[in-house]
Amino acid sequence: MMKNKLFFSPIIISCIILAVLTLSTQSSADNTSPANPVPPSTICKSTPYPGFCKSMLVPNSNSSSNAYDYGLFSVRKSLSTARKFLSLINKYLRRSRNLTITAVRALEDCKFLAELNIDFLISSFVTVNGTSSKTLPVFEADDVQTLLSGILTNSQTCVDGLQATASAWSVRNGILLPLTNDTRLFSVSLALFTRAWVPKRKKPAHSTGKHLTFQNGRLNLKMSAKNLEILNTVSNRRLLQTNDDNQVLVSDIAVVNQNGTGNFTTVNDAVAAAPVNSNGSGGYFLIYITAGVYEEYVSIAKNKKYLMMIGDGINQTIITGNHSFVDGWTTFNSSTFAVVGAGFVAVNITFRNTAGAIKHQAVAVRNGADLSTFYLCSFEAYQDTLYVHSLRQFYRECDIYGTVDFIFGNAAAVFQNCNLYPRLPMPGQFNAITAQGRTDPNQNTGISIHNCTIRPADDLNTTSIQTYLGRPWKEFSRTIYMQSYIDGFINSLGWHEWSGDFALNTSYYAEFNNTGPGSNTSGRVNWPGFHVINSADAANFTVSNFLLGNDWIFDTGVPYDGGLL
């Protein structure tokens, strides 16, 4: 994350807080069907920016306008606005000769993110506009809410990068103001969509939703005899199980081997050879990466969908780099491995950033891929190891090592059966395992740590270094630890503030039924945002409910528990 994380103006934050504090009262008065006519003055009360909302809707409404109409209109207007902002960024990139390289990189991040926002808004508009019944299946509604949540995350990431590298220039040249206004619009769009199409509360799943056929790195894959022969030749373990049920379809395979005996010698070349815009119906494009240390920066683009990467195992197949914030990279583009292509699966791979604690923010993996899964992988760095940037993500039986905020971002991310290893930070630093970045009360995002183990890494002196479960990076930060083992080195307060009383009222930090000497909640912080929750509340953050994982994780073959244990 940025060394000095900055946010939208205090006035804007105050407006959001005021809206949230009054939301429960307004909701009780606004329980009518979304199909019923409603004036802008009423529906805008359910948004974080009522005044801005009214100024947008009043000129574009009539006496028959309802929540569906307002939601569709706001998404369409957001698309037009996002296109204008991309044009603005492109204009400044064409005139970037006198800018520092770090400022140019921040602008390039903004361009990348603005292009994603346009894609997300087109997809959202097509979904919402294409429903004749004015209702959406639960998973489709979650799709759109996820994309609209991601748009806000992308915009905030652009702000963070510009403010960290070129704040004065950005203000002087009029980038931050339109971006701030755009973010208000995106927030209102998300609120209106949520009001119209998203159920007030997801019903907790009572079934466990277990799928455990893909265990200990043995994959239950279905492929042609030719591809199977190739795979069994290069793999150091037998990958195909004899059980024919629930096999995961593989369309084609590419082998990466540094000795030249495979199809490619680099991971990036294999990614480049993968098909574009696959819908997954024909199976995964499998990239098998044999043992070795791959010193390269891998980026999986948005059109490289449904890729599956399999390595020879943790500490066998290693992808490594050393970009860092200190060396002129934004946090966003410091990652060794970055993925935004939907449906990505990684198995048996180590991802590293070796910049070291002294280089501050240095990301091993940045994940912005919807419906992505990492299984039996290791993430190794110091500050900001794993950037769970946006959209829906699942991590199973992974190892994550780091120091400050080493799991951070604003995805809807569930970590299950993982090992979290705080390690030795720089002198004067403390460890925070998580720093969740939710900026809006309607975003369906957060970090859920379920049935994981939190222990110190071998190099951590637990008597002199303080370690906390997390701290609130953004205003509505949301993190839950449940049914996990917490060792005794965790500070008894559990959680650490970000800066003064920032987000202590609006964040949501929760613990449920954890074990271990560090799990005692009697000495925890007394913030309004901290909660010791019951099983009914905890069920909202399981794989089945938080990620709707029964609808997609099963298809990856990766084992998971859908509900509480």
N, C-alpha and C positions, 0 to 999 in steps of 0.2 A: 504494500500500500504506500501511498505517498507519504514522504517524510513529515510534511506538515499538511495533514488532511484538512481541507477547507470545504465549506458547504455553501448552500445558497444563503442569501441574506437573512439576518435575524428576523426581519419583518415577515419573510415568507415562512420561516420555520414556526414563528409564533402563530401565523394563520393556520398552519396545519395542526398544531397542538390544540388550538381553540376548537377547530372543527372536530377533532377526535374526542375532545372532552365533552362535546355536546352531542356527539353522534347517537348515543344510546337514547337520549330523549327524543331526538328527531326521528329515529327509526321507529319508535313505538307509535309515532303519529303518522307514519308513512308506510303502513303495512298493506296498502292496496295492491291489487294485481298490476303487474307491469303493463298489461294491455289497457288499463283504464286511462282516460285522459288525465293529464296532470300539468299544472302550470310550471314554467321554469323556476319561479320563486320557491316552489315546494320541493321539486326534485333536486335543485341545486344545494339544498341544505344537507344532502347526503354526500356531498363532495368536499374535499379539503379546501377548495377555493370557491365559496358560494358566490361572491361578487363577480369574479372572473367568469364563472359558469353562466350566471344570468346575462352578463354582457354579450356572451357568445350565443346563447339560446334564444333570447327574447326576439331578436330580429328574424329568427329563422324558425319560429314556431307558430302554431295556430291552436284553436280551441280543441282540436281533436288529437293533438300531439301527445304521445305517451312515452314511457320509458324506453321502449324499443326504438322509437323514432329518434329520440335524443341520443341513444347509444350509437345508432348507425350514423347519424349526422356527425357526431364527435369523432368517430373513427375516420370518416371521409375527410373531415377538416384536418385531422392530425396528419393524414397522408400528404395532403397539399403542403402543409407547414414543413414536414420533414424534407420534402423535395426542395423547398426553398433554402433550408439550412444547408443541405448538401451543396447546393450551388454556391452559397456563401463560402463554405470551406474550400471548395475548388478554386474560387477566385483568389483566396489568400494563398493557397498553395502555389498558384501560378506566379505570385509576387513574393515568394519566400526567400529571395536572394539574400536579403539583409538579416534574416532571422538566424538564431543559433540552431545548431543541429538538434538540440533537445526540443526546441520549440517546433521545428519542422516535424519531428517524430510525434509530438503531441497532436499536431494538426493531422498527420497521417492516421493516427489512431481515431481521431474524430471522424475522418472521412470513412474509414472502415466501419465504424459504429453507425454512422448515419446511413450508409448503404444497407446495413443489416436492419435498421429501423424501417426503412422503406419496404424491404422484403416482408418484415413482420406485419406491417400495416396493410400491405396488399393482401397477404394471407388472411389476416383478421377480417378485412372488409369482405373478401370473397365468401368467407364462412358465414358471417352475419347477414350479408345481403342475400345469400343463397338459400336461406331457410324460409320457406313459405308459411310455416306454422308459427313463426315467431318464437319457437322454442328450440333448444339445442340439446342433444344428448350430453350427459355429464362429462364425458371425456372431451367432446368438442368444445364445450364451455371452458373446461380446464385448459385446453390448448390455447384458446384466445386469451384467457386471463394470464396465462404464462407468457405469451408473446407481448401483451401490453405491459406486463410487469418488466419484461426484458427491455422494452423500449425505454422505460424510465431508468433502468440500470445503465444502459448504454449511454444515455444522455449525461447521467451523473459521472460516469467514467470519463467522458470527454471533458467535463468541467474539472474533475480532479487533475487530469493531465495538464490542461492549460494553466490552471492556477499554480501548479507545482513548477512549471517550466517557463511560463510566459504570461504571468498574471497581468502585469501592467500593460503589455502589448495587447492582450486579449480585450481588456476593458477599453483601451484607447481606440482600438479598431472595431469595436462594436460586435464582438462575437459572444461574449458572455451574456449580455442583455437579451438578445433574441433567443439564446439557448435557455435562459431562465424562463422566458415567456412560453417557449415551446414546452418546457417541462410542466408548467402549469396546465397547459392544454392536455398533455399526455396523462397527467394525473386525473384531470376531470374525465377524460375518456375512459380511463380504467374504472373510475368510480361509477360512471353511468352504465358501463357494460356490466359491472358487478351487480348493480342495482337491478338491471333488467334480466340478466341471464344466469347469474351464479346463485345457487341455493344459499340461504342464510348460513347454514351449517352443514358440513358433510356428515353423513351418518357413519359412525365408526363401524368398521368391518369386524364381525365377530369371528370369522374364519381366520385361520393362521395364514392361509395363502402360501404354504410352504412349497418350494420347488427345489429339490435337493439332488437332482440327477447329475449335476455338473460339479463334481467334487474333486478336491485335491489336484486341481489343474488338469484333470482328464476330461476332455471335451466330447460331448455327444454330438458329433458333426455328421452331416449327410452330404456327400459329394460324389462326383464321378469316380470311377475306378482309377482313371488316370491321375486325377488330382490326389486321391488317397495314396496312391503309390508314391507320388512326389513328397507328400507330407510325411509319410512314415519313413522315407529315406533320410530326410533332413532333421527330423525331430529327435530329441534325446529322450523322449518318452512316448508311449503309445497313446495317441490322441483320440482314437475312436473306440467308444464303448460298444459292447455287443447288443445292448438294449436298443431296439428299434423305435421305441416310443419317445416322443418329444424331441426328436433330433432337430438340430439347428442346420438349416440349409446353407450350403456354401456354393456360390456360383462359379468362382474361379479362385486361383491361388497364385501368389507371387512370393518367391523366396528371396530374402535378403541375406547375403553372406559376404563378409569382407574379403574372403579368399578368392572370390570370383566364380565359385561353383554354382551360385544361385542365379536367379534372373537379374538381380541388381546387387550393387555393392553398398548402396546408401538407402536409408529409409525414405528420404525425400523422393528419390527416383521411383521407388515403388508406389508411393502415394500419387505421383504424377501419372502413373500408368493406370490407376484405378478409374473405373467408369465415372461419369459425372451424372448428377441428379438421379441416382437410383432411388426407387421407391421402396426397396427392400423386399418386394414380393418374390423376386428371383433368387434371393439369398444374399449372404454377405460376400463381399470381396475380401478374401483372407490374405493378409500380409504376414508371412511367417518370418520372424527376425531371429536368426541363429545367434548363438552366444558371441559376445564381443562388446567392446566399448565403442559406441557410435558417437563421435564428437560432431554433432550437427544440430542445427536449430530446425525443428520440424514444425510445419504449419499445415493443418488440414483444413482446407477452405470449406465454405458453406455449400459448395456444389459436390463435395466428396462425401456422399452420404452412405451410411450402412457399411462402413469399413470395420473389419475386425483385425486387430493386431495381436499376435501371439508370439511371445518370446520363449526362450529356454528356461526362464525362471528368474526370480529375484537374485540380483548380484551376478547373474549370468549374461542376460541381455540388458545392456545399460545404455541409455540415451542421455548424454551429458552436455552441459554448456556452462558459461560463466558470466552472462550479461547481468548488469546490475544498475540500480538507480545512480549510484555514485559514479559509474563510468558513462553516464549520459543517456541511459535508456529510461523511458517511462516504465513504471511498474507494469503496466499493461503489456508492453512489448519486451520486457526483460526475460520472458519465459523461454526455457529450453524447448518445451513442447507445448504447442497450442492447437486446440481443436474447436471448430464451430460446426462441422458437418454433423447433421443429426444422425442418431442411431449408432454412434461410435461405441465399440467395445474393445477394451485392452485387457490382456491376460499375461501374467508371468513376465512383467517388465519392470525394471528400475528406471526411474526418471530423476535426474540430478541437476542441481545448480551448485557449482563448486565455488562461487564467488566468495563465500565465507561471510561470517557475521559482520566483519568490518565494512563490507560493501552495502550494508542495510538491505533495502528491498531487492530481492533477487529470486525470481519465481522459477520453480522447477516445471510445474504444469499450470497452464491457464485453460480452463474448461468452460466454454460457452456453447457446448453441443447439447441440444435437447435430446432427451431420452438416451443419455450416455451412461455407460457402465464401465467401471474399473474393478477387476477381480484379481486377487493375488498379485498386486503391484506394490511397489515401494516408491515413496516420494521423499526425496532427501534434499534439504537445503537448510537455511537458517531463518532469516526474517522473510515472511510471506512465501512459504514453500508452495502451498497449493491454493491457487486462485480459483475458487468455485464461482466463477463470474456470474453466470446467469442460466436460466431455464432449469430443466429437471435432470437430476444426476443421482446415480447410485454407486456406492463404493462398498465392496464386500471383501473382507479378509485382507485388507491392505495395511501397510505400515506407513505412517506419516511421521517424519522427523522435522523438528524446527524449533525456533525460539520465539520471536515476537510475532503475534498474529499469524501463526503459521498455517491455519486454515481460515481463509477469509473470502469475502465476496457476497454476492446476493442471488445465488441460485436457490432453488428448492432442492436441498441436498440431504440425503440420508447416508450415514456411515453405519455399517452393520458388521459386527464381529471384527472390527479393525483394531489395530494397536496404535496408540498415539504416544509418541516419545518426545517430550520436551528435552532439549539438549542445552549445552552451555552457551549462553549469550555473551555479548560484549560486556566489559566491566560497566557497572552502573545500570544495566538493563534488567528488567524482569521478564519472565515468560508469560505470554497470554496465548492459550491454545487456539482460541477462536476470536474473530473480529467480524461479525456478521454485518452486512451493509444494506439492510432494508431501509428505504427512504420514504415509503408511502404506506399508509395503513391498509390499503387494498391490495398490495402485492402479496401473492401466494407463495412467498419465499421464506427461507430460514434454514438453519442447520440443525439436523436431528442426529444425535449420537446415541446409537442403540446397541446395547450388548457389546460395547467396546471395552478395551482395557487401556487405562491411562497409567503409564509407568514412566519413571525417568530414564533417559538414555544413559549409557554407561559413563559419558563424560560430564554429566550434570552433578554439581555439588549441591545436594539438596539442603544443606545446612546454611548456605550463604546466599543462594539464589531463590527468589520467590517465584512461584508459578501459580497461575490462576486459570480457571476454566475458560474465561473469555472477558471481553470488554466491548462496549457498544461503539462501533465505528460510525454508525449512522443513527438517525433519530428513532427509527422503529426497529432497531436491531432485534433479532429473534433467534434464540438458541436453546435447545433442549438436550439435557443429558438424561437418559433413562435406561434402567436395567443394565448399567455398566459398572465395571470395577474401577474405583478411583483410589489410587495408592495414597499413602499418608503424606507425601511431599507437597500436595496441593494446599495452598494457604487456606486457613479455616474460613476466611471471608468468602472464598469461592470465586468471587468476581471482582474485577477492578474497574474503576471509572475510567472514562476516556479523557475528559478534561472537566474538572469541577463537577457540576451537577448536570452536565449535558446528557440527555437521553435517559436519565435515571427514572423519569416518570413514564416515558413513552416506549421504552424498550420492553421486551418480553423474554425474561430468562427463567428457565424452569428446570426442576430436577424431580425425577420420579424413580423411586425404588432402586436406587443405586446401592452398591455394596463396597466394602473395602474401608480402610482406616481414614480415607479422605472424603468419605461420602456423608459424614454427619452434617446435617444442615442446621444444627442448633446455633452455630456461630456465624451463619452466612450474613451477607449484607442485608440491611433493612430497607432497601430501595423499594418504592412502589412497584417497580417493574420486575421484581424477583418473586417467584412463586414456587412453593412445594405443591405439586399437583397430584391429583388422583388418577386412577386408571382411565376414567372416562375422558379426561382432558388429554392424557398421554396418548390415547388411541388416535387422536387427531394428527399425530406426528409419526405414525407408523408408515411403512412402505405402502400399504394398501390405501391409506387415506391421504397422506401428505403428497405422495407421488402418483396416486392411482396406479401403483406398480403392477397390480394383477393384470392390467391391460397391456403391459409392454415388457416388463422385465422377464416374464416367463419365456418370451420369444427369443431372448438372448441365450437361454440355457444356463444362466448364472444362478446359483442357489440364493434363496432369500426367504426370510420369514415375513409374511405380510402383516401380521399383527403383533401384539405384545406376547412375550414368552410366558 
